[in-house]
Amino acid sequence: GVASLRVAQEEDVDLSEQLEEASQPSPMPSQGSIAAAKKPQKAPPHLRIDQVLALQRDLLQGFSSPDFQAKRKELVRTLRHSDPRKFSVERQKLFLAVQKLVLPRYGFEGTTKGVFDMMQQFDRPELLLNEDFQRQGAALNELLFSEEAAQEEQAVNKPKAQVKDVEVTLRHAVEEGHQRHEEVRVTLKSSAS
């Protein structure tokens, strides 16, 4: 199990209810809400290590929910190979359904810009050397990209076809003035490139 989702100030929150609400279509925005959305945003926060680890745990909880995983697996099954571009767009939307609930609790926008700002936070040396950060990051990658990693590993470990030496006979590939029935035999070794 993953620790419960909580606000940065440690309040408990039920992510499954918020995730369900977030997946419902939203009404058209009013002119006032569009104007509010265009206001300049403050600079992204600089989180302490314990806050970054809490943010990762909250993302782990959201991404491990059965509803999220079912939707993610359906996307992989239906679009990954048939329409890779649409797959990428829809997967990003699905990820954002969780991120937009979690990121604002830590001072980030619940948008793709907020995700970008969060990812920049994760590139700090003190985090890259932190074992908990690395372990939770690996768990997040497993939740979000497990099928893709398995397929890539399968392709790398796929047995190679047996390659044999090839013998080629070239006729009439000699200088003029020599007999017409001359031929040259060349053997290409299987190790040749």
N, CA and C atoms as an extended XYZ file, in Angstrom:
579
Properties=species:S:1:pos:R:3:atomname:S:1:resname:S:1:resid:I:1 pbc="F F F"
N         0.803       -1.182        0.000 N   GLY     1
C         0.000        0.000        0.000 CA  GLY     1
C         0.846        1.246        0.000 C   GLY     1
N         0.253        2.281       -0.490 N   VAL     2
C         0.888        3.585       -0.561 CA  VAL     2
C         0.257        4.456        0.502 C   VAL     2
N         1.029        5.319        1.126 N   ALA     3
C         0.509        6.225        2.148 CA  ALA     3
C        -0.650        7.029        1.594 C   ALA     3
N        -1.564        7.437        2.471 N   SER     4
C        -2.753        8.152        2.013 CA  SER     4
C        -2.396        9.510        1.440 C   SER     4
N        -3.244        9.979        0.541 N   LEU     5
C        -3.048       11.280       -0.090 CA  LEU     5
C        -3.333       12.348        0.951 C   LEU     5
N        -2.474       13.328        1.058 N   ARG     6
C        -2.690       14.391        2.016 CA  ARG     6
C        -2.206       15.701        1.445 C   ARG     6
N        -2.732       16.762        1.992 N   VAL     7
C        -2.307       18.097        1.625 CA  VAL     7
C        -0.902       18.281        2.180 C   VAL     7
N        -0.154       19.199        1.626 N   ALA     8
C         1.215       19.415        2.089 CA  ALA     8
C         1.248       19.660        3.596 C   ALA     8
N         0.150       20.177        4.171 N   GLN     9
C         0.080       20.414        5.609 CA  GLN     9
C        -0.420       19.180        6.362 C   GLN     9
N        -0.448       17.991        5.706 N   GLU    10
C        -0.773       16.703        6.314 CA  GLU    10
C        -2.264       16.464        6.560 C   GLU    10
N        -3.176       17.165        5.876 N   GLU    11
C        -4.594       16.868        6.002 CA  GLU    11
C        -4.918       15.683        5.108 C   GLU    11
N        -5.790       14.763        5.590 N   ASP    12
C        -6.176       13.621        4.779 CA  ASP    12
C        -7.232       14.030        3.761 C   ASP    12
N        -7.132       13.476        2.543 N   VAL    13
C        -8.049       13.792        1.459 CA  VAL    13
C        -8.350       12.498        0.720 C   VAL    13
N        -9.576       12.346        0.229 N   ASP    14
C        -9.929       11.159       -0.538 CA  ASP    14
C        -9.731       11.449       -2.013 C   ASP    14
N        -8.641       10.956       -2.571 N   LEU    15
C        -8.302       11.217       -3.971 CA  LEU    15
C        -9.282       10.563       -4.924 C   LEU    15
N        -9.814        9.399       -4.580 N   SER    16
C       -10.696        8.700       -5.519 CA  SER    16
C       -11.922        9.539       -5.846 C   SER    16
N       -12.487       10.243       -4.854 N   GLU    17
C       -13.638       11.118       -5.136 CA  GLU    17
C       -13.222       12.260       -6.049 C   GLU    17
N       -12.085       12.873       -5.772 N   GLN    18
C       -11.627       13.985       -6.597 CA  GLN    18
C       -11.272       13.525       -8.000 C   GLN    18
N       -10.693       12.333       -8.118 N   LEU    19
C       -10.333       11.796       -9.423 CA  LEU    19
C       -11.590       11.559      -10.255 C   LEU    19
N       -12.632       11.040       -9.620 N   GLU    20
C       -13.904       10.806      -10.304 CA  GLU    20
C       -14.497       12.126      -10.792 C   GLU    20
N       -14.485       13.153       -9.907 N   GLU    21
C       -15.009       14.468      -10.295 CA  GLU    21
C       -14.193       15.059      -11.437 C   GLU    21
N       -12.879       14.890      -11.390 N   ALA    22
C       -11.999       15.470      -12.404 CA  ALA    22
C       -12.195       14.829      -13.761 C   ALA    22
N       -12.657       13.571      -13.797 N   SER    23
C       -12.818       12.900      -15.084 CA  SER    23
C       -14.157       13.239      -15.747 C   SER    23
N       -15.039       13.946      -15.023 N   GLN    24
C       -16.322       14.360      -15.596 CA  GLN    24
C       -16.087       15.569      -16.498 C   GLN    24
N       -16.852       15.667      -17.619 N   PRO    25
C       -16.682       16.830      -18.493 CA  PRO    25
C       -17.040       18.115      -17.745 C   PRO    25
N       -16.230       19.141      -17.937 N   SER    26
C       -16.507       20.403      -17.247 CA  SER    26
C       -17.315       21.314      -18.162 C   SER    26
N       -18.156       22.183      -17.562 N   PRO    27
C       -18.949       23.114      -18.368 CA  PRO    27
C       -18.037       24.128      -19.042 C   PRO    27
N       -18.570       24.799      -20.058 N   MET    28
C       -17.801       25.822      -20.760 CA  MET    28
C       -17.442       26.929      -19.778 C   MET    28
N       -16.210       27.414      -19.816 N   PRO    29
C       -15.805       28.464      -18.878 CA  PRO    29
C       -16.474       29.789      -19.208 C   PRO    29
N       -16.766       30.563      -18.177 N   SER    30
C       -17.349       31.888      -18.381 CA  SER    30
C       -16.232       32.858      -18.746 C   SER    30
N       -16.588       34.028      -19.223 N   GLN    31
C       -15.583       35.035      -19.567 CA  GLN    31
C       -14.752       35.405      -18.342 C   GLN    31
N       -15.400       35.466      -17.177 N   GLY    32
C       -14.693       35.805      -15.940 CA  GLY    32
C       -13.644       34.764      -15.603 C   GLY    32
N       -13.985       33.480      -15.763 N   SER    33
C       -13.014       32.447      -15.410 CA  SER    33
C       -11.878       32.394      -16.431 C   SER    33
N       -12.163       32.733      -17.689 N   ILE    34
C       -11.100       32.796      -18.700 CA  ILE    34
C       -10.144       33.924      -18.356 C   ILE    34
N       -10.682       35.084      -17.967 N   ALA    35
C        -9.835       36.214      -17.594 CA  ALA    35
C        -9.000       35.864      -16.369 C   ALA    35
N        -9.590       35.168      -15.406 N   ALA    36
C        -8.860       34.783      -14.194 CA  ALA    36
C        -7.726       33.818      -14.537 C   ALA    36
N        -7.966       32.950      -15.510 N   ALA    37
C        -6.958       31.969      -15.891 CA  ALA    37
C        -5.761       32.631      -16.573 C   ALA    37
N        -5.968       33.812      -17.160 N   LYS    38
C        -4.895       34.483      -17.884 CA  LYS    38
C        -4.027       35.355      -16.979 C   LYS    38
N        -4.369       35.459      -15.689 N   LYS    39
C        -3.572       36.267      -14.770 CA  LYS    39
C        -2.175       35.669      -14.663 C   LYS    39
N        -1.165       36.511      -14.525 N   PRO    40
C         0.183       35.973      -14.372 CA  PRO    40
C         0.287       35.143      -13.086 C   PRO    40
N         0.978       34.031      -13.192 N   GLN    41
C         1.119       33.135      -12.048 CA  GLN    41
C         2.401       33.468      -11.296 C   GLN    41
N         2.398       33.180      -10.004 N   LYS    42
C         3.606       33.396       -9.201 CA  LYS    42
C         4.647       32.325       -9.546 C   LYS    42
N         5.848       32.564       -9.145 N   ALA    43
C         6.945       31.627       -9.404 CA  ALA    43
C         6.659       30.303       -8.694 C   ALA    43
N         7.089       29.192       -9.296 N   PRO    44
C         6.861       27.893       -8.650 CA  PRO    44
C         7.623       27.815       -7.326 C   PRO    44
N         7.113       27.030       -6.394 N   PRO    45
C         7.757       26.936       -5.082 CA  PRO    45
C         9.071       26.161       -5.150 C   PRO    45
N         9.876       26.340       -4.134 N   HIS    46
C        11.090       25.539       -3.965 CA  HIS    46
C        10.815       24.624       -2.777 C   HIS    46
N        10.531       23.352       -3.072 N   LEU    47
C        10.136       22.416       -2.027 CA  LEU    47
C        11.339       21.847       -1.288 C   LEU    47
N        11.133       21.593       -0.006 N   ARG    48
C        12.134       20.864        0.778 CA  ARG    48
C        12.073       19.393        0.356 C   ARG    48
N        13.110       18.644        0.703 N   ILE    49
C        13.160       17.225        0.324 CA  ILE    49
C        11.955       16.472        0.870 C   ILE    49
N        11.561       16.727        2.129 N   ASP    50
C        10.414       16.012        2.695 CA  ASP    50
C         9.124       16.339        1.948 C   ASP    50
N         8.999       17.561        1.433 N   GLN    51
C         7.816       17.937        0.657 CA  GLN    51
C         7.812       17.249       -0.708 C   GLN    51
N         8.984       17.154       -1.332 N   VAL    52
C         9.082       16.466       -2.623 CA  VAL    52
C         8.710       14.994       -2.446 C   VAL    52
N         9.195       14.372       -1.386 N   LEU    53
C         8.874       12.967       -1.131 CA  LEU    53
C         7.377       12.789       -0.867 C   LEU    53
N         6.766       13.740       -0.158 N   ALA    54
C         5.319       13.679        0.086 CA  ALA    54
C         4.546       13.846       -1.223 C   ALA    54
N         5.013       14.752       -2.092 N   LEU    55
C         4.377       14.951       -3.400 CA  LEU    55
C         4.447       13.649       -4.198 C   LEU    55
N         5.605       13.011       -4.205 N   GLN    56
C         5.741       11.730       -4.920 CA  GLN    56
C         4.770       10.692       -4.350 C   GLN    56
N         4.650       10.620       -3.019 N   ARG    57
C         3.738        9.637       -2.417 CA  ARG    57
C         2.295        9.912       -2.832 C   ARG    57
N         1.927       11.189       -2.892 N   ASP    58
C         0.564       11.539       -3.313 CA  ASP    58
C         0.325       11.158       -4.774 C   ASP    58
N         1.324       11.393       -5.618 N   LEU    59
C         1.200       10.975       -7.022 CA  LEU    59
C         1.113        9.460       -7.117 C   LEU    59
N         1.911        8.754       -6.323 N   LEU    60
C         1.847        7.285       -6.301 CA  LEU    60
C         0.446        6.807       -5.952 C   LEU    60
N        -0.161        7.437       -4.961 N   GLN    61
C        -1.505        7.024       -4.571 CA  GLN    61
C        -2.497        7.257       -5.711 C   GLN    61
N        -2.424        8.425       -6.328 N   GLY    62
C        -3.345        8.720       -7.423 CA  GLY    62
C        -3.153        7.810       -8.618 C   GLY    62
N        -1.893        7.590       -8.998 N   PHE    63
C        -1.609        6.767      -10.173 CA  PHE    63
C        -1.831        5.282       -9.921 C   PHE    63
N        -1.871        4.869       -8.665 N   SER    64
C        -2.099        3.449       -8.376 CA  SER    64
C        -3.574        3.118       -8.161 C   SER    64
N        -4.445        4.122       -8.231 N   SER    65
C        -5.871        3.835       -8.040 CA  SER    65
C        -6.367        2.892       -9.139 C   SER    65
N        -7.243        1.956       -8.794 N   PRO    66
C        -7.748        1.000       -9.793 CA  PRO    66
C        -8.392        1.684      -11.000 C   PRO    66
N        -9.114        2.779      -10.773 N   ASP    67
C        -9.767        3.484      -11.872 CA  ASP    67
C        -8.728        4.055      -12.838 C   ASP    67
N        -7.699        4.703      -12.297 N   PHE    68
C        -6.645        5.261      -13.145 CA  PHE    68
C        -5.943        4.160      -13.927 C   PHE    68
N        -5.563        3.081      -13.244 N   GLN    69
C        -4.832        1.995      -13.901 CA  GLN    69
C        -5.676        1.330      -14.990 C   GLN    69
N        -6.982        1.182      -14.748 N   ALA    70
C        -7.856        0.593      -15.775 CA  ALA    70
C        -7.887        1.479      -17.019 C   ALA    70
N        -8.004        2.788      -16.813 N   LYS    71
C        -8.022        3.719      -17.952 CA  LYS    71
C        -6.681        3.713      -18.683 C   LYS    71
N        -5.582        3.675      -17.923 N   ARG    72
C        -4.251        3.668      -18.538 CA  ARG    72
C        -4.048        2.406      -19.375 C   ARG    72
N        -4.429        1.264      -18.824 N   LYS    73
C        -4.255        0.001      -19.555 CA  LYS    73
C        -5.133       -0.041      -20.803 C   LYS    73
N        -6.325        0.527      -20.720 N   GLU    74
C        -7.203        0.583      -21.898 CA  GLU    74
C        -6.581        1.452      -22.996 C   GLU    74
N        -5.995        2.572      -22.611 N   LEU    75
C        -5.298        3.424      -23.589 CA  LEU    75
C        -4.154        2.663      -24.260 C   LEU    75
N        -3.362        1.974      -23.466 N   VAL    76
C        -2.234        1.211      -24.011 CA  VAL    76
C        -2.761        0.161      -24.986 C   VAL    76
N        -3.807       -0.544      -24.573 N   ARG    77
C        -4.359       -1.629      -25.399 CA  ARG    77
C        -4.941       -1.108      -26.709 C   ARG    77
N        -5.660        0.009      -26.665 N   THR    78
C        -6.393        0.454      -27.852 CA  THR    78
C        -5.621        1.406      -28.765 C   THR    78
N        -4.702        2.197      -28.214 N   LEU    79
C        -4.095        3.246      -29.040 CA  LEU    79
C        -2.584        3.177      -29.205 C   LEU    79
N        -1.888        2.496      -28.340 N   ARG    80
C        -0.418        2.566      -28.357 CA  ARG    80
C         0.170        2.238      -29.721 C   ARG    80
N        -0.313        1.182      -30.350 N   HIS    81
C         0.241        0.786      -31.650 CA  HIS    81
C        -0.593        1.308      -32.816 C   HIS    81
N        -1.902        1.435      -32.627 N   SER    82
C        -2.765        1.842      -33.747 CA  SER    82
C        -2.691        3.343      -34.031 C   SER    82
N        -2.502        4.162      -32.996 N   ASP    83
C        -2.455        5.611      -33.199 CA  ASP    83
C        -1.527        6.224      -32.142 C   ASP    83
N        -0.210        6.096      -32.331 N   PRO    84
C         0.740        6.547      -31.310 CA  PRO    84
C         0.616        8.021      -30.928 C   PRO    84
N         0.289        8.861      -31.885 N   ARG    85
C         0.145       10.288      -31.578 CA  ARG    85
C        -1.035       10.532      -30.642 C   ARG    85
N        -2.164        9.926      -30.976 N   LYS    86
C        -3.354       10.079      -30.131 CA  LYS    86
C        -3.105        9.440      -28.766 C   LYS    86
N        -2.408        8.321      -28.757 N   PHE    87
C        -2.059        7.650      -27.501 CA  PHE    87
C        -1.291        8.606      -26.594 C   PHE    87
N        -0.299        9.279      -27.140 N   SER    88
C         0.516       10.200      -26.351 CA  SER    88
C        -0.322       11.338      -25.779 C   SER    88
N        -1.198       11.906      -26.589 N   VAL    89
C        -2.052       13.014      -26.143 CA  VAL    89
C        -3.016       12.544      -25.052 C   VAL    89
N        -3.660       11.417      -25.277 N   GLU    90
C        -4.637       10.907      -24.309 CA  GLU    90
C        -3.961       10.458      -23.013 C   GLU    90
N        -2.784        9.891      -23.122 N   ARG    91
C        -2.056        9.481      -21.923 CA  ARG    91
C        -1.698       10.704      -21.089 C   ARG    91
N        -1.254       11.781      -21.749 N   GLN    92
C        -0.907       13.008      -21.035 CA  GLN    92
C        -2.131       13.581      -20.329 C   GLN    92
N        -3.293       13.539      -20.984 N   LYS    93
C        -4.533       14.011      -20.356 CA  LYS    93
C        -4.863       13.176      -19.118 C   LYS    93
N        -4.683       11.870      -19.237 N   LEU    94
C        -4.968       10.980      -18.112 CA  LEU    94
C        -4.020       11.261      -16.949 C   LEU    94
N        -2.744       11.420      -17.229 N   PHE    95
C        -1.779       11.747      -16.168 CA  PHE    95
C        -2.179       13.058      -15.482 C   PHE    95
N        -2.589       14.040      -16.287 N   LEU    96
C        -2.937       15.349      -15.753 CA  LEU    96
C        -4.175       15.287      -14.861 C   LEU    96
N        -5.050       14.301      -15.072 N   ALA    97
C        -6.238       14.157      -14.215 CA  ALA    97
C        -5.821       13.954      -12.756 C   ALA    97
N        -4.711       13.271      -12.523 N   VAL    98
C        -4.190       13.085      -11.160 CA  VAL    98
C        -3.326       14.282      -10.764 C   VAL    98
N        -2.449       14.697      -11.661 N   GLN    99
C        -1.514       15.775      -11.345 CA  GLN    99
C        -2.224       17.073      -10.986 C   GLN    99
N        -3.367       17.363      -11.649 N   LYS   100
C        -4.049       18.628      -11.367 CA  LYS   100
C        -4.687       18.640       -9.982 C   LYS   100
N        -4.868       17.469       -9.388 N   LEU   101
C        -5.378       17.394       -8.019 CA  LEU   101
C        -4.262       17.495       -6.988 C   LEU   101
N        -3.117       16.957       -7.313 N   VAL   102
C        -2.007       16.880       -6.365 CA  VAL   102
C        -1.143       18.140       -6.383 C   VAL   102
N        -0.759       18.594       -7.559 N   LEU   103
C         0.221       19.679       -7.665 CA  LEU   103
C        -0.181       20.975       -6.951 C   LEU   103
N        -1.432       21.435       -7.041 N   PRO   104
C        -1.782       22.686       -6.348 CA  PRO   104
C        -1.568       22.622       -4.832 C   PRO   104
N        -1.633       21.448       -4.252 N   ARG   105
C        -1.413       21.311       -2.806 CA  ARG   105
C         0.032       21.623       -2.421 C   ARG   105
N         0.908       21.617       -3.411 N   TYR   106
C         2.318       21.888       -3.167 CA  TYR   106
C         2.763       23.202       -3.803 C   TYR   106
N         1.804       24.013       -4.237 N   GLY   107
C         2.112       25.327       -4.780 CA  GLY   107
C         2.324       25.385       -6.277 C   GLY   107
N         2.130       24.269       -6.977 N   PHE   108
C         2.270       24.251       -8.440 CA  PHE   108
C         0.910       24.409       -9.093 C   PHE   108
N         0.909       24.911      -10.322 N   GLU   109
C        -0.324       24.964      -11.100 CA  GLU   109
C        -0.752       23.534      -11.427 C   GLU   109
N        -2.048       23.300      -11.489 N   GLY   110
C        -2.563       21.984      -11.887 CA  GLY   110
C        -2.683       21.889      -13.392 C   GLY   110
N        -1.608       22.228      -14.085 N   THR   111
C        -1.575       22.288      -15.557 CA  THR   111
C        -0.293       21.627      -16.052 C   THR   111
N        -0.150       21.569      -17.372 N   THR   112
C         1.093       21.035      -17.922 CA  THR   112
C         2.279       21.911      -17.525 C   THR   112
N         2.066       23.208      -17.374 N   LYS   113
C         3.140       24.085      -16.899 CA  LYS   113
C         3.529       23.698      -15.476 C   LYS   113
N         2.556       23.397      -14.641 N   GLY   114
C         2.840       22.958      -13.276 CA  GLY   114
C         3.625       21.665      -13.258 C   GLY   114
N         3.291       20.750      -14.175 N   VAL   115
C         4.033       19.490      -14.282 CA  VAL   115
C         5.482       19.783      -14.674 C   VAL   115
N         5.665       20.683      -15.635 N   PHE   116
C         7.011       21.066      -16.063 CA  PHE   116
C         7.789       21.661      -14.890 C   PHE   116
N         7.152       22.576      -14.147 N   ASP   117
C         7.811       23.197      -12.995 CA  ASP   117
C         8.183       22.147      -11.943 C   ASP   117
N         7.291       21.187      -11.708 N   MET   118
C         7.564       20.114      -10.760 CA  MET   118
C         8.770       19.296      -11.224 C   MET   118
N         8.792       18.944      -12.493 N   MET   119
C         9.889       18.127      -13.016 CA  MET   119
C        11.232       18.860      -12.894 C   MET   119
N        11.217       20.174      -13.054 N   GLN   120
C        12.449       20.941      -12.874 CA  GLN   120
C        12.922       20.852      -11.421 C   GLN   120
N        11.982       20.840      -10.474 N   GLN   121
C        12.335       20.662       -9.056 CA  GLN   121
C        13.049       19.330       -8.846 C   GLN   121
N        12.620       18.321       -9.565 N   PHE   122
C        13.153       16.967       -9.378 CA  PHE   122
C        14.578       16.825       -9.902 C   PHE   122
N        15.088       17.826      -10.571 N   ASP   123
C        16.417       17.750      -11.179 CA  ASP   123
C        17.513       18.322      -10.274 C   ASP   123
N        17.211       18.483       -8.993 N   ARG   124
C        18.191       19.039       -8.055 CA  ARG   124
C        19.146       17.946       -7.570 C   ARG   124
N        20.434       18.259       -7.436 N   PRO   125
C        21.423       17.252       -7.031 CA  PRO   125
C        21.075       16.539       -5.723 C   PRO   125
N        20.591       17.295       -4.726 N   GLU   126
C        20.284       16.656       -3.439 CA  GLU   126
C        19.142       15.644       -3.559 C   GLU   126
N        18.282       15.800       -4.564 N   LEU   127
C        17.213       14.822       -4.798 CA  LEU   127
C        17.735       13.635       -5.595 C   LEU   127
N        18.554       13.913       -6.584 N   LEU   128
C        19.076       12.838       -7.422 CA  LEU   128
C        19.918       11.851       -6.618 C   LEU   128
N        20.453       12.294       -5.505 N   LEU   129
C        21.263       11.427       -4.649 CA  LEU   129
C        20.458       10.819       -3.496 C   LEU   129
N        19.171       11.169       -3.393 N   ASN   130
C        18.334       10.694       -2.298 CA  ASN   130
C        17.716        9.331       -2.652 C   ASN   130
N        17.981        8.315       -1.819 N   GLU   131
C        17.495        6.959       -2.105 CA  GLU   131
C        15.971        6.869       -2.126 C   GLU   131
N        15.298        7.544       -1.198 N   ASP   132
C        13.827        7.508       -1.167 CA  ASP   132
C        13.245        8.130       -2.435 C   ASP   132
N        13.823        9.249       -2.865 N   PHE   133
C        13.378        9.909       -4.089 CA  PHE   133
C        13.546        8.976       -5.286 C   PHE   133
N        14.682        8.315       -5.372 N   GLN   134
C        14.942        7.389       -6.478 CA  GLN   134
C        13.986        6.200       -6.451 C   GLN   134
N        13.763        5.643       -5.264 N   ARG   135
C        12.881        4.481       -5.133 CA  ARG   135
C        11.442        4.849       -5.524 C   ARG   135
N        10.962        5.983       -5.014 N   GLN   136
C         9.597        6.413       -5.347 CA  GLN   136
C         9.488        6.784       -6.825 C   GLN   136
N        10.528        7.375       -7.389 N   GLY   137
C        10.526        7.697       -8.811 CA  GLY   137
C        10.435        6.441       -9.667 C   GLY   137
N        11.164        5.397       -9.251 N   ALA   138
C        11.103        4.120       -9.979 CA  ALA   138
C         9.708        3.516       -9.871 C   ALA   138
N         9.079        3.642       -8.701 N   ALA   139
C         7.714        3.120       -8.519 CA  ALA   139
C         6.730        3.896       -9.399 C   ALA   139
N         6.894        5.208       -9.500 N   LEU   140
C         6.033        6.011      -10.383 CA  LEU   140
C         6.201        5.583      -11.835 C   LEU   140
N         7.436        5.412      -12.260 N   ASN   141
C         7.683        4.974      -13.646 CA  ASN   141
C         7.065        3.607      -13.911 C   ASN   141
N         7.145        2.717      -12.951 N   GLU   142
C         6.547        1.386      -13.099 CA  GLU   142
C         5.027        1.495      -13.250 C   GLU   142
N         4.398        2.342      -12.441 N   LEU   143
C         2.946        2.519      -12.530 CA  LEU   143
C         2.513        3.126      -13.863 C   LEU   143
N         3.318        4.043      -14.379 N   LEU   144
C         2.918        4.799      -15.571 CA  LEU   144
C         3.377        4.184      -16.886 C   LEU   144
N         4.482        3.443      -16.867 N   PHE   145
C         5.077        2.994      -18.126 CA  PHE   145
C         5.441        1.515      -18.131 C   PHE   145
N         4.834        0.704      -17.294 N   SER   146
C         5.258       -0.695      -17.149 CA  SER   146
C         5.165       -1.489      -18.448 C   SER   146
N         4.098       -1.340      -19.218 N   GLU   147
C         3.964       -2.103      -20.466 CA  GLU   147
C         5.034       -1.713      -21.470 C   GLU   147
N         5.316       -0.421      -21.567 N   GLU   148
C         6.306        0.036      -22.532 CA  GLU   148
C         7.694       -0.483      -22.170 C   GLU   148
N         8.042       -0.440      -20.895 N   ALA   149
C         9.356       -0.939      -20.457 CA  ALA   149
C         9.472       -2.435      -20.719 C   ALA   149
N         8.399       -3.182      -20.463 N   ALA   150
C         8.420       -4.633      -20.682 CA  ALA   150
C         8.588       -4.950      -22.168 C   ALA   150
N         7.903       -4.211      -23.038 N   GLN   151
C         8.014       -4.457      -24.471 CA  GLN   151
C         9.403       -4.094      -24.991 C   GLN   151
N         9.994       -3.010      -24.468 N   GLU   152
C        11.345       -2.630      -24.894 CA  GLU   152
C        12.349       -3.693      -24.460 C   GLU   152
N        12.200       -4.189      -23.225 N   GLU   153
C        13.104       -5.223      -22.727 CA  GLU   153
C        12.958       -6.500      -23.547 C   GLU   153
N        11.716       -6.816      -23.905 N   GLN   154
C        11.448       -8.010      -24.701 CA  GLN   154
C        12.133       -7.887      -26.071 C   GLN   154
N        12.076       -6.704      -26.672 N   ALA   155
C        12.700       -6.491      -27.979 CA  ALA   155
C        14.216       -6.609      -27.882 C   ALA   155
N        14.794       -6.102      -26.810 N   VAL   156
C        16.243       -6.173      -26.631 CA  VAL   156
C        16.688       -7.610      -26.407 C   VAL   156
N        15.910       -8.377      -25.658 N   ASN   157
C        16.288       -9.749      -25.317 CA  ASN   157
C        15.797      -10.790      -26.320 C   ASN   157
N        15.170      -10.341      -27.399 N   LYS   158
C        14.648      -11.257      -28.408 CA  LYS   158
C        15.798      -12.010      -29.065 C   LYS   158
N        15.665      -13.325      -29.196 N   PRO   159
C        16.760      -14.082      -29.812 CA  PRO   159
C        16.989      -13.622      -31.254 C   PRO   159
N        18.259      -13.504      -31.596 N   LYS   160
C        18.621      -13.070      -32.944 CA  LYS   160
C        18.559      -14.264      -33.898 C   LYS   160
N        18.206      -13.974      -35.150 N   ALA   161
C        18.173      -15.025      -36.168 CA  ALA   161
C        19.609      -15.497      -36.424 C   ALA   161
N        19.762      -16.783      -36.689 N   GLN   162
C        21.079      -17.349      -36.957 CA  GLN   162
C        21.550      -16.856      -38.322 C   GLN   162
N        22.713      -16.212      -38.365 N   VAL   163
C        23.264      -15.697      -39.608 CA  VAL   163
C        24.380      -16.634      -40.052 C   VAL   163
N        24.362      -16.985      -41.342 N   LYS   164
C        25.358      -17.904      -41.890 CA  LYS   164
C        26.257      -17.158      -42.859 C   LYS   164
N        27.403      -17.771      -43.161 N   ASP   165
C        28.280      -17.235      -44.181 CA  ASP   165
C        27.538      -17.269      -45.519 C   ASP   165
N        27.837      -16.289      -46.375 N   VAL   166
C        27.203      -16.225      -47.690 CA  VAL   166
C        28.301      -16.298      -48.753 C   VAL   166
N        28.080      -17.158      -49.732 N   GLU   167
C        29.037      -17.253      -50.829 CA  GLU   167
C        28.399      -16.622      -52.060 C   GLU   167
N        29.163      -15.732      -52.699 N   VAL   168
C        28.675      -15.021      -53.881 CA  VAL   168
C        29.611      -15.342      -55.040 C   VAL   168
N        29.018      -15.657      -56.181 N   THR   169
C        29.808      -15.916      -57.380 CA  THR   169
C        29.582      -14.766      -58.347 C   THR   169
N        30.682      -14.132      -58.787 N   LEU   170
C        30.604      -13.027      -59.732 CA  LEU   170
C        31.161      -13.492      -61.065 C   LEU   170
N        30.381      -13.383      -62.122 N   ARG   171
C        30.827      -13.753      -63.464 CA  ARG   171
C        31.009      -12.484      -64.282 C   ARG   171
N        31.941      -12.501      -65.150 N   HIS   172
C        32.226      -11.375      -66.047 CA  HIS   172
C        32.613      -10.130      -65.249 C   HIS   172
N        33.123      -10.311      -64.102 N   ALA   173
C        33.538       -9.175      -63.289 CA  ALA   173
C        35.058       -9.070      -63.291 C   ALA   173
N        35.622       -9.435      -64.409 N   VAL   174
C        37.082       -9.394      -64.524 CA  VAL   174
C        37.468       -8.453      -65.656 C   VAL   174
N        38.737       -8.154      -65.742 N   GLU   175
C        39.207       -7.219      -66.759 CA  GLU   175
C        38.993       -7.769      -68.164 C   GLU   175
N        38.888       -6.876      -69.142 N   GLU   176
C        38.760       -7.291      -70.537 CA  GLU   176
C        40.030       -8.012      -70.966 C   GLU   176
N        39.890       -8.893      -71.893 N   GLY   177
C        41.032       -9.617      -72.410 CA  GLY   177
C        41.205      -10.978      -71.747 C   GLY   177
N        40.507      -11.238      -70.685 N   HIS   178
C        40.574      -12.547      -70.042 CA  HIS   178
C        39.434      -13.406      -70.566 C   HIS   178
N        39.502      -14.670      -70.284 N   GLN   179
C        38.452      -15.572      -70.764 CA  GLN   179
C        37.086      -15.147      -70.232 C   GLN   179
N        36.070      -15.390      -71.044 N   ARG   180
C        34.699      -15.006      -70.682 CA  ARG   180
C        34.139      -15.863      -69.551 C   ARG   180
N        34.644      -17.019      -69.370 N   HIS   181
C        34.044      -17.907      -68.370 CA  HIS   181
C        34.709      -17.799      -67.006 C   HIS   181
N        35.475      -16.752      -66.866 N   GLU   182
C        36.098      -16.576      -65.564 CA  GLU   182
C        35.045      -16.140      -64.552 C   GLU   182
N        35.276      -16.552      -63.350 N   GLU   183
C        34.390      -16.123      -62.279 CA  GLU   183
C        35.202      -15.952      -61.006 C   GLU   183
N        34.626      -15.150      -60.116 N   VAL   184
C        35.256      -14.892      -58.832 CA  VAL   184
C        34.266      -15.323      -57.756 C   VAL   184
N        34.769      -16.095      -56.792 N   ARG   185
C        33.916      -16.496      -55.674 CA  ARG   185
C        34.370      -15.752      -54.424 C   ARG   185
N        33.394      -15.152      -53.778 N   VAL   186
C        33.668      -14.405      -52.551 CA  VAL   186
C        32.778      -14.966      -51.461 C   VAL   186
N        33.364      -15.199      -50.306 N   THR   187
C        32.583      -15.664      -49.166 CA  THR   187
C        32.536      -14.564      -48.131 C   THR   187
N        31.326      -14.141      -47.791 N   LEU   188
C        31.134      -13.141      -46.762 CA  LEU   188
C        30.881      -13.851      -45.446 C   LEU   188
N        31.713      -13.608      -44.476 N   LYS   189
C        31.575      -14.237      -43.171 CA  LYS   189
C        30.385      -13.642      -42.420 C   LYS   189
N        29.783      -14.457      -41.603 N   SER   190
C        28.615      -14.019      -40.845 CA  SER   190
C        28.947      -12.847      -39.914 C   SER   190
N        30.197      -12.711      -39.531 N   SER   191
C        30.596      -11.642      -38.627 CA  SER   191
C        30.879      -10.336      -39.356 C   SER   191
N        30.845      -10.339      -40.711 N   ALA   192
C        31.130       -9.134      -41.494 CA  ALA   192
C        29.974       -8.147      -41.357 C   ALA   192
N        30.301       -6.873      -41.464 N   SER   193
C        29.231       -5.877      -41.403 CA  SER   193
C        29.164       -5.081      -42.679 C   SER   193
